[in-house]
């Protein structure tokens, strides 16, 4: 895996972990949690796309 791509994948995973921890914050409003959750889904989707791209064999 390319170093830059791997770095991006790692950052996505790190952001996912941070956002998951933030979602546990009881002081957040429902709207804030919904926005964080949507962001989390987008970041996880990006990480999965990166992983899939890197593991798909070239034809």
C-alpha positions in Angstrom: 0.0 0.0 0.0 1.3 3.4 -0.9 2.5 5.4 2.1 0.2 8.4 1.4 -2.8 6.2 1.0 -1.9 4.2 4.1 -1.6 7.5 6.1 -5.0 8.7 4.8 -6.5 5.3 5.9 -4.9 5.6 9.3 -6.2 9.1 9.7 -9.7 8.0 8.8 -9.6 5.3 11.4 -8.2 7.7 14.0 -11.0 10.2 13.3 -13.6 7.4 13.5 -12.3 6.5 17.0 -12.3 10.1 18.1 -15.8 10.8 16.9 -17.1 7.6 18.5 -15.7 8.8 21.8 -17.3 12.2 21.3 -20.7 10.6 20.7 -20.5 9.4 24.3 -20.6 13.0 25.6 -23.8 13.5 27.4 -23.6 17.3 27.0 -24.2 17.2 23.2 -27.5 18.0 21.8 -29.4 15.6 19.6 -28.6 17.7 16.6 -24.9 17.7 17.4 -24.9 13.9 17.9 -26.7 13.5 14.6 -24.1 15.6 12.8 -21.3 13.7 14.4 -22.9 10.4 13.5 -23.3 11.4 9.9 -19.7 12.5 9.8 -18.7 9.2 11.3 -20.5 7.3 8.7 -18.9 9.3 5.9 -15.4 8.8 7.4 -15.9 5.1 7.8 -17.2 4.8 4.2 -14.0 6.6 3.0 -11.8 4.3 5.0 -13.6 1.3 3.6 -13.3 2.6 0.1 -9.5 3.2 0.6 -9.1 -0.3 1.9 -11.1 -1.8 -1.0 -9.1 0.2 -3.5 -5.9 -1.1 -2.1 -6.9 -4.7 -1.9 -8.6 -5.0 -5.3 -6.4 -6.8 -7.8 -5.5 -5.0 -11.0 -6.7 -6.6 -14.1 
